[in-house]
Amino acid sequence: MAVAGKIAPMDGAAPFYQPPRVRLLRSFDRPFASVVEAARTCYAPDGVVDGVEVGERGHALAQDLYRAGHHTTFEHAYFQFAIEGVSRQAIWSLLHAHPYYNSEQVSQRYVAVAPAACLIPCLGGRAEQRFRDGLAQQMAAYRALTDLLIPGAAAAYFDRFPGRAKVADRYATALSRRAQEVARYCLPLATTAHLVHTISGLTLLRYQRACLEPDAPAEQRLVVGQMVAAVVALDPAYTSVLESPREWRAPAAGGAEVDRGRARAFAAEFDARLGSRSVRLLCAPAENVALTAQAVREVFGLSAQALPDAQAIALLLAPEHNPLMGEGLNLHTLDKLGRCLAHAHFTFAKRLSHTADSQDQRHRTTPASRPILARHYTGEPDYVTPALIATSPAAATLYHATLAATWEAIEALLAEGVAPEFALYLLPNAVHLRFTESADLGALHHKHRMRLCYNAQEEIWRASLEEAVQICDRQPELGHHLLPPCTHRLHAGVQPICPEGERYCGVRVWRLALNDYARVI
């Protein structure tokens, strides 16, 4: 059955009761002038152009460059924004859905979510009450699950740190954080966050043009509108190149936003490819190893006879031969040898929760074709259950009941005619996302160095482990070097072996083979 929702905030009315708030924290003194100065420097025989007034000719030059697509000059000026009260949905859908930004946002893993930290659309009447009731149920379950999961978290924690069990009270905060990390899976995508978000002038222009893309166009337009207004107030010259937001239209084959039958058929087909996995390696070209080895030889000007493939790969990837692999600064894109990691490529089919994918997408050099959520909505509960939930029957019962009630609430909202854009804010962090992701070896090497650490969030750790194990099975010459930071540091001779200091996970992971990795928290 197809659904096309109609209930939405009235035109001209505020779409949300407490909309996101944006402040410009820091910027260049004369940001638009940097566009003109950079452009003129390209043709300046006497050195870098600096300190010029934009003027009429400068505006004309900037407009000409903009229309022609010569946009690098717009990247020199940067803007740092404070964004508050923005939903996790909009962050995932727009702000973190591309490579050209930097963000630091409040963590749901380490900071308890307040009951009022939700974006509520102005729906009015019975629909709005249903929405609020759904939020209240999710928030109550989050608090209850946190309490119910602490014993299971404590058992796993003190299994790692048996000496700490004697003074368990000292670690109450650590245990509560591990419990709330899992309890947050029932929180809605409407849950809000605050973050510092830094972008170039070019990215701001792109935001302005693309802010009406799915999945949260009303909210995205509010956020981007405030960002643009703040920059224009600082430097009105940007109005000379600002375009209107592009109206998003579904392709001809799109059909209705929500079509449960179509979505179920897609999910069944996708899941059949995955089998029992959450990640499946779809493509690892047979030439990966040979291409990488040949690239190493090219760096050093050596023949295959002088440097066979196995030695070339070891020279690149083995930390005992290449100390770069023991570094924490991720220098491979600046190192001539390290750039050889760019030639091997891998593609995965992935099914992750929204919350795990929100971390996965922060690895901006592993791009993915992420879904339009309304197009994936099946009308049936479709979600991830974290491992810690199974340690408590009471928690499991509450978790599954809460998520079943969440889907019932969404179905009721859609039945009343609420637009999917707003009804789907109730979807939980746990909701499944299905997509394809690709990466080169350098990007994966960095990602796995971060996410195979036992301190990484459990679901993305598990997904990264599945990736690494499958690459090991397919191309062991490369896959055996996809390891957590402690193992790289061990082989590079770097001390201490664990770089986390007081955050040490309690497991000597560097002594384990990938197939022996196991954890609950």
C-alpha positions in Angstrom: 0.0 0.0 0.0 1.3 3.4 -0.9 1.0 6.4 1.4 1.3 10.1 0.5 1.1 12.1 3.8 -0.6 15.5 3.8 -0.5 16.8 7.4 2.4 19.1 7.9 3.0 22.6 9.4 1.1 25.2 7.5 3.0 27.3 4.9 4.5 30.3 6.6 4.3 28.8 10.0 7.2 27.6 12.1 7.6 23.8 11.3 8.9 23.0 14.8 8.1 24.2 18.3 11.8 24.7 19.2 13.6 24.9 15.9 17.4 24.4 15.6 19.5 27.4 16.4 22.7 28.5 14.6 25.4 31.0 15.6 28.5 31.9 13.7 31.4 31.5 16.1 34.5 32.3 14.0 35.3 33.3 10.4 37.8 35.1 8.2 37.7 38.9 8.7 37.0 39.5 5.0 35.8 36.1 3.7 34.5 37.2 0.2 37.6 39.2 -0.4 39.6 36.0 -0.1 37.7 34.7 -3.1 38.7 37.6 -5.3 42.3 37.8 -4.0 42.8 34.1 -4.6 41.5 34.4 -8.1 43.6 37.4 -9.0 46.7 35.7 -7.5 46.5 33.1 -10.3 47.3 35.9 -12.8 49.5 38.1 -10.6 53.1 38.3 -11.8 54.4 40.1 -8.7 53.2 37.8 -5.9 50.2 36.9 -3.8 47.3 39.4 -4.0 46.2 40.6 -0.6 44.2 43.5 0.9 42.1 44.4 -2.1 38.6 45.8 -2.0 36.1 43.6 -3.7 34.4 46.3 -5.7 32.2 46.0 -8.8 35.0 44.2 -10.8 35.6 41.8 -7.9 31.9 40.9 -7.8 31.9 40.4 -11.5 35.0 38.1 -11.3 33.5 36.0 -8.5 30.2 35.6 -10.4 32.0 34.6 -13.5 34.1 32.0 -11.7 31.0 30.7 -9.9 28.9 30.3 -13.1 31.8 28.6 -14.9 32.3 26.1 -12.1 35.8 27.3 -11.1 35.0 27.0 -7.4 38.3 26.4 -5.6 38.6 30.1 -4.9 35.5 29.8 -2.7 37.1 27.2 -0.5 39.7 29.5 1.1 37.3 31.2 3.6 36.0 29.0 6.4 33.2 29.4 8.9 32.7 27.8 12.3 29.1 27.5 13.5 27.5 26.5 16.7 24.4 24.5 15.9 22.0 23.6 18.7 18.7 21.7 18.8 19.3 20.0 15.5 17.9 16.4 15.1 20.1 13.4 14.6 18.1 12.8 11.4 19.2 16.2 9.9 22.8 15.7 10.9 22.8 12.3 9.2 20.8 13.4 6.2 22.8 16.6 5.4 25.5 17.9 7.7 27.5 14.7 7.8 26.4 13.2 4.5 29.3 14.6 2.5 33.1 14.8 2.9 33.7 18.5 3.2 33.1 19.5 6.8 34.4 19.0 10.3 32.1 18.5 13.3 32.4 17.8 17.0 29.0 16.9 18.5 27.6 15.9 21.8 27.9 12.1 22.3 24.9 9.9 23.1 27.4 7.3 24.3 28.8 9.5 27.1 26.1 12.1 27.8 22.7 11.2 29.0 19.9 12.4 26.8 17.4 14.8 28.5 13.7 14.0 28.0 13.1 17.4 26.4 15.9 16.9 23.9 13.6 16.3 20.9 12.5 18.2 17.8 8.7 18.3 17.7 6.9 19.2 14.5 3.9 21.5 14.7 1.3 19.0 13.6 -1.6 20.1 15.7 -4.6 18.1 17.1 -4.6 14.3 17.6 -1.6 13.7 15.3 0.6 16.0 17.4 -0.5 14.3 20.6 0.3 10.9 19.1 3.8 12.1 18.2 4.4 13.5 21.7 3.1 10.3 23.3 5.5 8.3 21.1 8.4 10.4 22.2 7.5 10.1 25.8 7.4 6.3 25.6 10.8 6.2 23.9 12.3 8.5 26.4 10.9 6.5 29.3 12.2 3.3 27.8 15.6 4.8 27.4 15.8 5.7 31.1 14.5 2.3 32.2 16.8 0.4 29.8 19.8 2.2 31.1 19.0 0.9 34.6 18.2 -2.6 33.4 21.4 -2.9 31.4 23.8 -1.8 34.1 24.1 -5.4 35.6 25.0 -6.9 32.3 27.4 -4.1 31.5 29.0 -4.5 35.0 29.5 -8.3 34.4 31.3 -7.6 31.1 33.3 -4.7 32.5 34.6 -6.5 35.6 35.4 -9.6 33.5 37.9 -7.3 31.7 38.9 -5.5 34.9 38.5 -8.0 37.8 40.5 -6.0 40.2 38.1 -3.1 39.9 35.2 -5.2 41.1 36.4 -4.7 44.7 35.8 -1.0 44.4 32.8 -1.1 42.0 31.3 2.2 43.2 34.2 4.1 41.6 33.2 2.9 38.2 29.5 3.6 38.4 29.8 6.3 35.7 31.7 4.0 33.4 29.0 1.4 33.8 26.1 3.8 33.3 27.7 5.1 30.1 28.0 1.6 28.7 24.4 0.9 29.5 23.1 4.2 28.0 25.2 3.6 24.9 22.9 0.6 24.2 19.7 2.1 25.7 20.0 4.9 23.2 19.0 2.5 20.4 15.4 3.1 21.3 15.7 6.9 21.1 14.0 8.6 18.1 15.7 10.3 15.2 14.1 13.4 16.5 16.5 13.4 19.4 18.5 16.7 19.2 22.2 17.4 19.5 24.5 20.4 19.7 27.7 20.6 17.7 30.5 22.7 16.3 30.4 22.6 12.5 33.1 24.1 10.3 32.8 24.4 6.6 34.2 26.4 3.7 32.3 29.1 1.8 31.9 26.7 -1.1 30.2 24.1 1.1 27.9 26.7 2.5 26.9 27.6 -1.1 26.3 23.9 -1.7 24.2 23.6 1.4 22.0 26.5 0.2 21.4 24.7 -3.1 20.9 21.2 -1.7 19.0 21.8 1.6 15.7 20.6 0.3 17.1 17.1 -0.4 15.5 14.2 1.6 15.2 13.2 4.4 14.5 16.3 6.5 14.1 19.3 4.1 12.1 21.5 6.4 14.6 21.3 9.2 17.6 21.4 6.9 16.3 24.6 5.3 15.9 26.2 8.7 19.5 25.3 9.7 21.1 26.3 6.4 19.0 29.5 6.2 20.4 30.6 9.6 24.0 29.7 8.5 23.6 31.7 5.3 22.0 34.6 7.1 24.9 34.8 9.6 27.5 34.8 6.8 25.6 37.4 4.8 25.3 39.6 7.8 29.1 39.4 8.2 29.8 39.8 4.5 26.9 40.8 2.2 29.0 40.2 -0.9 28.1 36.5 -0.7 24.6 37.5 -2.0 26.2 38.0 -5.4 26.6 34.2 -5.9 23.9 32.7 -3.6 21.4 30.6 -5.5 17.9 29.6 -4.3 17.5 26.1 -2.9 17.0 23.5 -5.5 13.5 21.9 -5.4 14.0 18.1 -5.0 11.8 15.9 -7.2 11.7 12.1 -7.1 12.7 10.5 -10.3 10.0 9.2 -12.7 10.5 5.6 -11.3 10.1 6.9 -7.7 6.4 6.6 -7.1 4.9 7.4 -3.7 7.2 8.3 -0.8 6.0 5.4 1.3 5.1 2.1 -0.4 5.3 -0.7 2.1 5.1 -3.5 -0.4 7.9 -2.1 -2.6 10.1 -1.5 0.5 9.5 -5.0 1.8 10.5 -6.5 -1.6 13.7 -4.4 -1.6 14.6 -5.3 2.0 14.1 -9.0 1.3 16.2 -8.9 -1.8 19.0 -7.0 -0.1 19.0 -9.2 3.0 19.2 -12.3 0.9 22.5 -11.1 -0.4 23.8 -10.5 3.2 22.7 -13.9 4.5 23.6 -14.1 8.2 26.0 -11.1 8.0 25.4 -7.4 8.5 28.2 -6.7 6.0 29.1 -8.6 2.9 32.1 -8.0 0.7 30.7 -7.6 -2.8 33.7 -6.6 -4.8 37.5 -6.9 -4.3 39.1 -6.8 -7.7 41.6 -9.7 -8.2 44.2 -7.1 -9.3 44.2 -5.3 -5.9 47.4 -7.0 -4.7 49.3 -6.8 -7.9 48.3 -3.1 -8.4 49.4 -2.2 -4.9 52.7 -4.0 -5.3 53.4 -2.4 -8.7 52.7 1.0 -7.2 55.3 0.4 -4.5 57.8 -0.6 -7.1 57.0 2.6 -9.1 57.7 4.8 -6.1 61.2 3.3 -5.7 61.9 2.7 -9.4 62.3 -1.1 -9.0 61.5 -4.0 -11.2 59.4 -7.0 -10.2 62.5 -9.1 -10.1 64.2 -6.6 -7.7 61.1 -6.3 -5.5 58.6 -9.2 -5.7 54.9 -8.6 -4.8 55.1 -10.0 -1.3 58.1 -7.9 -0.3 56.5 -4.8 -1.8 53.3 -5.3 0.2 55.3 -5.8 3.4 57.3 -2.7 2.7 54.1 -0.7 2.5 51.8 -2.3 5.1 53.9 -4.1 7.7 54.6 -1.6 10.6 58.0 -3.3 11.3 59.1 -2.2 7.8 57.0 1.0 7.4 56.9 2.9 10.7 54.2 5.2 9.2 51.7 2.5 10.0 52.4 3.0 13.7 51.7 6.7 13.5 48.4 8.1 14.8 48.3 11.1 12.5 47.2 9.2 9.4 50.0 10.5 7.2 49.5 8.1 4.2 48.1 10.8 1.9 51.2 12.9 2.4 53.7 10.1 2.0 54.9 8.9 -1.4 54.8 5.2 -0.3 51.6 5.7 1.7 49.8 6.9 -1.4 50.1 3.3 -2.8 47.2 2.4 -0.6 44.9 4.3 -3.0 44.8 1.6 -5.7 43.1 -1.3 -4.1 39.4 -0.9 -3.8 36.6 -2.8 -1.9 32.8 -2.5 -2.0 30.4 -3.8 0.6 26.7 -4.3 1.1 25.9 -3.1 4.6 22.9 -3.2 7.0 23.5 -1.1 10.0 21.4 0.8 12.5 21.0 4.5 12.0 23.1 5.2 15.1 26.0 3.0 13.9 25.8 4.4 10.4 26.0 7.9 11.9 29.4 6.9 13.1 30.3 5.0 9.9 29.6 8.1 7.7 32.1 10.1 9.7 34.7 8.2 7.8 34.3 10.6 4.9 36.7 8.7 2.5 34.5 5.6 2.6 31.5 6.9 0.7 28.1 5.2 0.6 24.9 5.3 -1.3 22.7 5.9 1.7 18.9 5.6 1.5 15.9 7.9 1.4 14.3 6.6 4.6 10.7 7.0 3.5 11.5 4.8 0.5 12.8 2.1 2.8 9.9 2.2 5.3 8.2 -1.2 5.4 5.6 -0.5 8.1 7.0 -3.3 10.2 9.6 -3.3 13.0 13.0 -3.5 11.3 15.9 -2.8 13.6 19.2 -3.9 15.2 19.3 -5.5 18.7 22.6 -4.8 20.4 24.4 -7.7 22.1 24.0 -6.3 25.6 20.2 -6.4 25.4 20.4 -10.2 25.5 22.0 -10.1 29.0 18.8 -9.0 30.6 15.4 -10.7 29.8 13.6 -7.7 31.3 15.6 -5.3 29.1 14.9 -7.4 26.0 11.2 -7.5 26.7 11.1 -3.7 27.2 13.3 -3.0 24.2 11.2 -5.1 21.7 7.9 -3.8 23.1 9.0 -0.2 22.8 10.1 -0.6 19.2 6.9 -2.4 18.3 5.0 0.5 19.8 7.2 2.9 17.9 6.2 1.4 14.6 2.6 1.4 15.6 2.8 5.1 16.4 4.3 5.8 13.1 1.7 3.8 11.3 -1.0 5.7 13.1 0.5 9.0 12.2 0.8 8.1 8.5 -2.8 6.8 8.6 -3.9 10.2 9.8 -2.2 11.8 6.9 1.0 13.1 8.5 3.7 13.6 5.9 6.4 10.9 6.1 9.1 13.6 6.6 7.6 14.3 10.0 6.2 10.9 11.0 9.6 9.2 10.5 11.3 11.4 13.1 9.9 8.8 15.5 12.0 6.0 13.9 14.4 4.8 16.5 18.2 4.9 16.3 18.0 1.2 15.9 16.2 1.3 12.5 18.0 -0.7 9.8 19.7 1.2 7.0 20.6 -0.8 3.9 23.2 0.6 1.4 26.4 0.0 -0.5 29.7 1.4 0.6 33.1 1.6 -1.1 36.6 2.4 0.0 40.2 2.2 -1.1 42.7 0.4 1.1 44.1 3.6 2.6 40.6 4.7 3.8 39.8 1.2 5.2 43.2 1.0 6.9 42.5 4.2 8.8 38.9 3.3 9.5 39.8 -0.1 10.9 42.6 1.4 13.0 39.9 3.5 14.7 37.0 1.1 14.7 38.6 -2.3 15.5 39.7 -0.7 18.8 37.6 -2.3 21.6 36.7 1.2 22.7 34.8 1.8 19.5 31.0 1.6 19.6 30.1 -2.1 19.6 28.0 -2.3 16.4 30.4 -0.4 14.1 33.3 -2.4 15.7 31.5 -5.6 14.7 30.8 -4.4 11.2 34.4 -3.3 10.8 35.5 -6.7 12.0 33.3 -8.4 9.4 34.9 -6.2 6.7 38.4 -7.1 7.8 37.8 -10.8 8.1 36.2 -11.0 4.7 39.1 -9.1 3.1 41.5 -11.5 4.9 39.7 -14.4 3.4 39.6 -13.0 -0.1 43.0 -11.2 -0.2 45.0 -12.1 2.9 48.1 -10.2 1.6 46.2 -7.0 2.3 43.6 -8.0 4.8 46.0 -9.2 7.5 47.2 -5.6 7.9 43.7 -4.3 8.8 44.2 -4.1 12.5 43.5 -2.0 15.6 45.9 0.7 16.7 47.5 -1.3 19.4 48.6 -4.1 17.1 50.1 -1.6 14.6 52.0 0.1 17.4 53.3 -3.2 18.8 54.8 -4.2 15.4 56.1 -0.7 14.9 57.9 -0.8 18.2 55.9 2.2 19.6 55.3 2.5 23.3 52.9 2.4 25.0 51.2 -0.3 22.9 47.7 1.0 23.7 47.4 4.7 22.8 44.2 5.2 24.9 45.9 5.8 28.3 43.3 5.8 31.0 40.7 4.6 28.4 42.5 1.3 28.0 39.8 -1.3 27.1 41.2 -4.0 29.5 41.9 -6.5 26.7 45.3 -7.2 25.2 43.8 -7.1 21.8 47.3 -7.1 20.2 47.7 -10.7 21.2 44.5 -11.9 19.4 43.8 -13.0 15.9 40.9 -11.3 14.2 38.8 -14.5 14.4 39.2 -14.4 18.2 37.8 -10.9 18.7 34.7 -11.0 20.9 32.9 -8.5 23.1 29.5 -7.5 24.5 30.3 -3.9 25.6 
